[in-house]
């Protein structure tokens, strides 16, 4: 087996399967190193995703806000639900799947920045955002042992909170 195939099967494929709602967070290896790598990749791809459309200071602020909210609220929710042991795998699943979605969004973000306010890339980014909500709902459903509909409600709540804070702190992020 080639090294590229090993990386694909071992590192990337599990996160793609989370994005396709085929793998639950408990099926992701519980590894501190994998968690750190996935979180670093999420941060870097989040920065890259925002760079084409925002000034550098706003890129840093919006990416940091997303990172802190997503992982902080998820960890807090799991602690409050008495599921502390699920935090590492859940955060790893979210970071890895988020990285995959950020990578998918990068060409769309570049296209949108190059074409101004073209409706087609905007629509594709909206669909990608809605799919990201479904992924978050899927991960939360498994992590919290709740119905998917409740996970979806939590995902919408997270995005609503994120958009509200972005509107206050980084107004350019929502244009």
C-alpha positions, 0 to 999 in steps of 0.5 A: 500500500502506498503512503498516499493510500495509507494517509487517505485511508487512515486520516482523511477517509474517516472524516469524509465518512463523517461528512457523508453521515456514515461514521459517528464520532465514536468511530474516530480514533481517540488520539490526542495527536489526531485531535491536535492535527485535526484542530490545526487543520481546521484553523488553517483551512478556516483562515484560508477560506476567509482570506479571499473575502475579508481583511486579515484582521477580520479573518483572524477574528472570525476564524478564532470566534468560530473555533472557540464557539464550536469547540468550546460550546461542544465541550461544555455541552458534553460536560453538562450532559455527563458525557465528558469521555466523548469530548476528544472523539467528538472534537476530532470528528468536528475538526476533521469534518470541518476541515473537509468542508472548508477545503470544499468551500475554498474554491467556492470562496475564491470564485465568489471573491473573483466574481463579485456577488455572483449568485451561483457561487453564493448558492453553492456556499449556502448549500455547503453551509446547510450540509455543514449544519447536517454534519454538526447535527449528526455528530451531536446526535451521536455524541449526546445520544439525542434524536437527529432533529434535536441535533439539527436544532442545536446546529441551527442555534450554533450557527445563529449565535455565530452569525449574531456574534460575527455581525457584532464583531466582524460586520464584513464577514456577513457581506 
